[in-house]
């Protein structure tokens, strides 16, 4: 099983980034996929997740209205569009896959670093 995240980088406050995570080694279509993040010295935080049927989407309050999650099952890929970025969004972002939006993920990727700074 692999979850390969990309798209991180350095961006100024107010800017945008799109993270991409490509999965392999499991039946992507049947899994809830999402993103967690961890900033230096802080606990890991769930950012967003999307169910297999796209019928359920959850966002952390801290990113609502700024981030959008989507998935392309044909490409085994999940995206996180991040707009109006703030310095407090700086973190390592990891993509995940699991059986339900109500359970902890089963699979974790290595992550991509997002730094928001002027």
ChimeraX commands (.cxc) that place a marker at each C-alpha (Angstrom):
marker #1 position 0.00,0.00,0.00 radius 0.5
marker #1 position 1.27,3.44,-0.93 radius 0.5
marker #1 position -0.12,6.94,-0.50 radius 0.5
marker #1 position 2.14,9.41,-2.25 radius 0.5
marker #1 position 1.46,13.05,-1.45 radius 0.5
marker #1 position 2.81,15.99,-3.41 radius 0.5
marker #1 position 2.18,19.67,-4.02 radius 0.5
marker #1 position 3.52,21.17,-0.83 radius 0.5
marker #1 position 5.89,24.10,-0.74 radius 0.5
marker #1 position 6.44,27.64,0.41 radius 0.5
marker #1 position 3.62,30.10,-0.15 radius 0.5
marker #1 position 2.85,33.60,1.11 radius 0.5
marker #1 position -0.11,34.26,3.40 radius 0.5
marker #1 position -3.26,34.55,1.34 radius 0.5
marker #1 position -1.88,32.27,-1.34 radius 0.5
marker #1 position -3.08,28.90,-2.61 radius 0.5
marker #1 position -1.73,25.39,-3.04 radius 0.5
marker #1 position -3.22,22.15,-4.29 radius 0.5
marker #1 position -2.09,18.94,-2.67 radius 0.5
marker #1 position -2.36,15.67,-4.57 radius 0.5
marker #1 position -2.22,12.15,-3.18 radius 0.5
marker #1 position -2.03,9.12,-5.44 radius 0.5
marker #1 position -2.82,5.74,-3.95 radius 0.5
marker #1 position -1.87,2.21,-4.92 radius 0.5
marker #1 position -2.03,-1.28,-3.49 radius 0.5
marker #1 position -5.63,-1.27,-2.32 radius 0.5
marker #1 position -9.15,-0.76,-3.71 radius 0.5
marker #1 position -9.19,3.03,-3.59 radius 0.5
marker #1 position -12.82,3.33,-4.69 radius 0.5
marker #1 position -14.11,1.64,-1.54 radius 0.5
marker #1 position -12.17,3.74,0.93 radius 0.5
marker #1 position -12.76,7.02,2.69 radius 0.5
marker #1 position -9.72,9.20,1.98 radius 0.5
marker #1 position -8.54,12.37,3.59 radius 0.5
marker #1 position -5.82,14.57,4.98 radius 0.5
marker #1 position -4.24,15.07,8.39 radius 0.5
marker #1 position -1.62,17.63,9.31 radius 0.5
marker #1 position 0.91,18.11,12.05 radius 0.5
marker #1 position 2.65,21.36,12.84 radius 0.5
marker #1 position 5.91,21.50,14.80 radius 0.5
marker #1 position 5.21,21.12,18.51 radius 0.5
marker #1 position 1.50,20.51,17.98 radius 0.5
marker #1 position -0.77,17.51,17.96 radius 0.5
marker #1 position -1.85,15.89,14.74 radius 0.5
marker #1 position -5.10,17.34,13.38 radius 0.5
marker #1 position -7.65,15.93,10.97 radius 0.5
marker #1 position -8.10,18.42,8.12 radius 0.5
marker #1 position -10.69,16.86,5.84 radius 0.5
marker #1 position -11.99,13.57,4.55 radius 0.5
marker #1 position -14.33,12.37,1.81 radius 0.5
marker #1 position -16.27,9.11,1.74 radius 0.5
marker #1 position -16.02,6.55,-1.02 radius 0.5
marker #1 position -19.27,7.66,-2.64 radius 0.5
marker #1 position -18.47,11.37,-2.11 radius 0.5
marker #1 position -21.70,11.52,-0.16 radius 0.5
marker #1 position -20.00,12.67,3.02 radius 0.5
marker #1 position -17.31,15.30,3.42 radius 0.5
marker #1 position -15.91,16.66,6.67 radius 0.5
marker #1 position -13.72,19.69,7.28 radius 0.5
marker #1 position -12.00,20.87,10.40 radius 0.5
marker #1 position -13.47,24.15,11.62 radius 0.5
marker #1 position -10.08,25.78,11.11 radius 0.5
marker #1 position -10.19,25.22,7.33 radius 0.5
marker #1 position -13.90,25.46,6.50 radius 0.5
marker #1 position -14.55,27.85,3.65 radius 0.5
marker #1 position -10.89,27.86,2.61 radius 0.5
marker #1 position -10.05,24.24,1.78 radius 0.5
marker #1 position -11.83,21.89,-0.64 radius 0.5
marker #1 position -11.31,18.15,-0.82 radius 0.5
marker #1 position -12.10,16.10,-3.90 radius 0.5
marker #1 position -11.30,12.71,-5.35 radius 0.5
marker #1 position -10.92,11.06,-8.75 radius 0.5
marker #1 position -11.55,7.36,-8.36 radius 0.5
marker #1 position -10.46,6.66,-11.95 radius 0.5
marker #1 position -7.01,8.00,-11.05 radius 0.5
marker #1 position -6.88,6.70,-7.45 radius 0.5
marker #1 position -6.23,10.28,-6.41 radius 0.5
marker #1 position -7.44,12.66,-3.73 radius 0.5
marker #1 position -6.88,16.41,-3.84 radius 0.5
marker #1 position -6.85,19.19,-1.28 radius 0.5
marker #1 position -7.29,22.68,-2.69 radius 0.5
marker #1 position -6.09,25.17,-0.11 radius 0.5
marker #1 position -6.94,28.85,-0.53 radius 0.5
marker #1 position -6.44,31.90,1.66 radius 0.5
marker #1 position -3.59,30.18,3.41 radius 0.5
marker #1 position -2.51,31.40,6.83 radius 0.5
marker #1 position 0.77,30.96,8.72 radius 0.5
marker #1 position -1.05,28.61,11.10 radius 0.5
marker #1 position -1.66,26.25,8.18 radius 0.5
marker #1 position 2.06,25.49,8.13 radius 0.5
marker #1 position 2.41,21.75,8.73 radius 0.5
marker #1 position 3.28,18.38,7.29 radius 0.5
marker #1 position 0.18,17.20,5.42 radius 0.5
marker #1 position -0.41,13.45,5.16 radius 0.5
marker #1 position -3.04,11.68,3.13 radius 0.5
marker #1 position -4.89,8.76,4.62 radius 0.5
marker #1 position -7.34,6.02,3.73 radius 0.5
marker #1 position -9.79,4.13,5.89 radius 0.5
marker #1 position -13.10,2.35,6.03 radius 0.5
marker #1 position -15.24,5.20,7.37 radius 0.5
marker #1 position -15.25,8.91,8.09 radius 0.5
marker #1 position -16.07,7.94,11.69 radius 0.5
marker #1 position -13.00,5.79,12.24 radius 0.5
marker #1 position -9.27,6.34,12.36 radius 0.5
marker #1 position -7.53,5.77,9.03 radius 0.5
marker #1 position -6.07,2.40,8.15 radius 0.5
marker #1 position -3.35,3.65,5.82 radius 0.5
marker #1 position -1.07,6.68,6.12 radius 0.5
marker #1 position 1.20,8.34,3.59 radius 0.5
marker #1 position 4.49,10.09,4.36 radius 0.5
marker #1 position 3.26,13.59,3.71 radius 0.5
marker #1 position 4.19,16.81,2.01 radius 0.5
marker #1 position 5.35,19.96,3.80 radius 0.5
marker #1 position 3.38,23.19,3.51 radius 0.5
marker #1 position 4.99,26.40,4.74 radius 0.5
marker #1 position 3.02,29.63,4.80 radius 0.5
marker #1 position 5.29,32.56,5.38 radius 0.5
marker #1 position 6.13,35.98,4.01 radius 0.5
marker link #1:1,2 radius 0.2
marker link #1:2,3 radius 0.2
marker link #1:3,4 radius 0.2
marker link #1:4,5 radius 0.2
marker link #1:5,6 radius 0.2
marker link #1:6,7 radius 0.2
marker link #1:7,8 radius 0.2
marker link #1:8,9 radius 0.2
marker link #1:9,10 radius 0.2
marker link #1:10,11 radius 0.2
marker link #1:11,12 radius 0.2
marker link #1:12,13 radius 0.2
marker link #1:13,14 radius 0.2
marker link #1:14,15 radius 0.2
marker link #1:15,16 radius 0.2
marker link #1:16,17 radius 0.2
marker link #1:17,18 radius 0.2
marker link #1:18,19 radius 0.2
marker link #1:19,20 radius 0.2
marker link #1:20,21 radius 0.2
marker link #1:21,22 radius 0.2
marker link #1:22,23 radius 0.2
marker link #1:23,24 radius 0.2
marker link #1:24,25 radius 0.2
marker link #1:25,26 radius 0.2
marker link #1:26,27 radius 0.2
marker link #1:27,28 radius 0.2
marker link #1:28,29 radius 0.2
marker link #1:29,30 radius 0.2
marker link #1:30,31 radius 0.2
marker link #1:31,32 radius 0.2
marker link #1:32,33 radius 0.2
marker link #1:33,34 radius 0.2
marker link #1:34,35 radius 0.2
marker link #1:35,36 radius 0.2
marker link #1:36,37 radius 0.2
marker link #1:37,38 radius 0.2
marker link #1:38,39 radius 0.2
marker link #1:39,40 radius 0.2
marker link #1:40,41 radius 0.2
marker link #1:41,42 radius 0.2
marker link #1:42,43 radius 0.2
marker link #1:43,44 radius 0.2
marker link #1:44,45 radius 0.2
marker link #1:45,46 radius 0.2
marker link #1:46,47 radius 0.2
marker link #1:47,48 radius 0.2
marker link #1:48,49 radius 0.2
marker link #1:49,50 radius 0.2
marker link #1:50,51 radius 0.2
marker link #1:51,52 radius 0.2
marker link #1:52,53 radius 0.2
marker link #1:53,54 radius 0.2
marker link #1:54,55 radius 0.2
marker link #1:55,56 radius 0.2
marker link #1:56,57 radius 0.2
marker link #1:57,58 radius 0.2
marker link #1:58,59 radius 0.2
marker link #1:59,60 radius 0.2
marker link #1:60,61 radius 0.2
marker link #1:61,62 radius 0.2
marker link #1:62,63 radius 0.2
marker link #1:63,64 radius 0.2
marker link #1:64,65 radius 0.2
marker link #1:65,66 radius 0.2
marker link #1:66,67 radius 0.2
marker link #1:67,68 radius 0.2
marker link #1:68,69 radius 0.2
marker link #1:69,70 radius 0.2
marker link #1:70,71 radius 0.2
marker link #1:71,72 radius 0.2
marker link #1:72,73 radius 0.2
marker link #1:73,74 radius 0.2
marker link #1:74,75 radius 0.2
marker link #1:75,76 radius 0.2
marker link #1:76,77 radius 0.2
marker link #1:77,78 radius 0.2
marker link #1:78,79 radius 0.2
marker link #1:79,80 radius 0.2
marker link #1:80,81 radius 0.2
marker link #1:81,82 radius 0.2
marker link #1:82,83 radius 0.2
marker link #1:83,84 radius 0.2
marker link #1:84,85 radius 0.2
marker link #1:85,86 radius 0.2
marker link #1:86,87 radius 0.2
marker link #1:87,88 radius 0.2
marker link #1:88,89 radius 0.2
marker link #1:89,90 radius 0.2
marker link #1:90,91 radius 0.2
marker link #1:91,92 radius 0.2
marker link #1:92,93 radius 0.2
marker link #1:93,94 radius 0.2
marker link #1:94,95 radius 0.2
marker link #1:95,96 radius 0.2
marker link #1:96,97 radius 0.2
marker link #1:97,98 radius 0.2
marker link #1:98,99 radius 0.2
marker link #1:99,100 radius 0.2
marker link #1:100,101 radius 0.2
marker link #1:101,102 radius 0.2
marker link #1:102,103 radius 0.2
marker link #1:103,104 radius 0.2
marker link #1:104,105 radius 0.2
marker link #1:105,106 radius 0.2
marker link #1:106,107 radius 0.2
marker link #1:107,108 radius 0.2
marker link #1:108,109 radius 0.2
marker link #1:109,110 radius 0.2
marker link #1:110,111 radius 0.2
marker link #1:111,112 radius 0.2
marker link #1:112,113 radius 0.2
marker link #1:113,114 radius 0.2
marker link #1:114,115 radius 0.2
marker link #1:115,116 radius 0.2
marker link #1:116,117 radius 0.2
marker link #1:117,118 radius 0.2
view
